[in-house]
Amino acid sequence: MKSSISTISVVLIFVLLSISLVIPNDSSDFDNFLGCLHAHSNSSFPIADAILTPYNSSFEYIYQLRASNLRTLFSATSRPVAIIAALHPSHAQATVVCTKFHGFQVRIRSGGHDFEGLSYTSDVPFIILDMFNLHSIDIDIESETAWVQAGATTGELYYSIAKKSNVHGFPSGMCTTIGLGGHFSGGGYGFLMRKYGLTIDNVIDALLIDANGRILNRESMGEDLFWAIRGGGTTSFGVILSWRIKLVRVPPMVTVFTVHRTLEQGATEIVYRWQQVAPKLPKDIFIRPQPQPINNGPNNRTVSVSFGGHFLGKTDRLIQLMNANFPELGLQRSDCLEMSWVESTLYWAGFPKGTSIEALLNRVRVDRSFSKFKSDYYKAVIPKQGLETLWEALMDIEDIFIQMNPYGGRMEEISESETAFAHRNGILFMMLYGVTWSESDGGVNAAARHFELSRRLYNLMEQYASSNPREAFLNYRDLDIGSNKSGETDFEVAKEYGAKYFKNNFIRLANVKAMIDPENFFRNEQSIPPLPMLATH
């Protein structure tokens, strides 16, 4: 059940009563910080309109607007000293220079779906650098490239491409309100991943602000740093201003489908078979199962699995391929819809058929909830007994969200060391677990109970998931797998979550960190610290 806007507003009033504003004791220090911002920004683009303090009437509105997880928003114990809603790249530069000089921590927010709220919460005095207003997109169809600013969303990118061409697309996320600054840097999954890989596999340049306030491109930052920000997350290394991407070719018409199968209709057998088949299907086919519990009354519970599919081609060819490779699903022509590629992005985002592509320009997520997410990678088929155990857990927990994203295709062709994203070879699929709840379910006070439910499911699947390390996806942040405090980054603690997010790439990432940010200015609870030996030089 979703919370109504009015309910959320009422709750926020009570929450704000218990939240402290982290403001320097000496107001002159803060005044000096504001003066620093003015001095270091481009005078042709005054920074005054970008500065929001707790005394601005719009401060709380902007703070909440792009805080997608109500759990982290409502449980925050402090607010930022200020929000710098940058209107020009120089505003972001000034924010870096001045927060560093005046001893504040900076949290970078591009408007995405931050599961743990690390882009807008901290336990030490901090500034939010909000990139949401920097969202220009420059498409060059002749070179099949584009420059995309960090605050742009996937929806805006898809819309901009479609306005220029009906035979170009880009492999990015399925939620259309994801901010591209962070989404790209962590990897970027989407329904084109088996054909074209991840977002980062199609990034060819970037503009980044380093800890000294310099704007660097690929040439000036060097290949080590360019490697690190493609899969290692940028918030450990700097502030992404924009990405240059390589567009990909798509047919004028694609086919999508959603097929539902309950346990009584053989869902267990189909999912068991899907694990074996999905990574080996032609690259043009992407099929994602999404199991969910169905409660039909007392003693009448079951699980329904929706198989969402995307094919870069028309229905006739898809039916042929599915009959030859995955007949167990029983895909019928009546299950399929043909549409343009950009219309398929709306389909995957959950919009009704016939929705105008103008909906892609809606930049703010409206279906916010309380949530806790976790992720896993699977290198071996979950046996039928394991699936049955999973179904039992789903029926017991109920408010659970699961997605199973297939690998194979292009994902198998890229080595684990080519980018900082290390979850490549030998993986059958990645699974996302999410527990969501509303204010009527207890809101922030019910967090502990829902945390326990998510951990129970996670522990239940441990025997089937990857191990040594048990891998996790950076863009699906999970503080359970290890975290530091807001104001420090202990290397031994970082190695715990670093191994799970980056595997053998972690040490190289820490090496790059020591070269680009030896003082560890850019940090959060799960950031990459400088490699100690290099950091001392």
Secondary structure, DSSP 8 states (H G I E B T S, - for coil): ----HHHHHHHHHHHHHT-EE---SSHHHHHHHHHHHHHHS-TTS-SGGGEE-TTSTTHHHHHHHT--BHHHHHH-SEE-SEEEE-SSHHHHHHHHHHHHHTT-EEEEE-S---TT-TTT--SS-EEEEE-TT---EEEETTTTEEEEETT-BHHHHHHHHHHH-SSEE----SSTT-BHHHHHHH----TTHHHH--GGGGEEEEEEE-TTS-EE-HHHH-HHHHHHTTTS-STTT-EEEEEEEE-EE--S-EEEEEEEEEGGGTHHHHHHHHHHHGGGS-TTEEEEEEEEEEE-STT-EEEEEEEEEEESS-HHHHHHHHHHH-GGG---GGGEEEE-HHHHHHHHTT--TT--GGGGG--S----BEEEEEEEEESS---HHHHHHHHHHHHHH-SEEEEEEE--GGGGTS-TTTSS----TT--EEEEEEEEE-GGGTGGGGHHHHHHHHHHHHHHTTTTS--SS----TTS--GGG----TT---HHHHHHHHHHHHGGGHHHHHHHHHHH-TT--S--TT-----HHHHT-
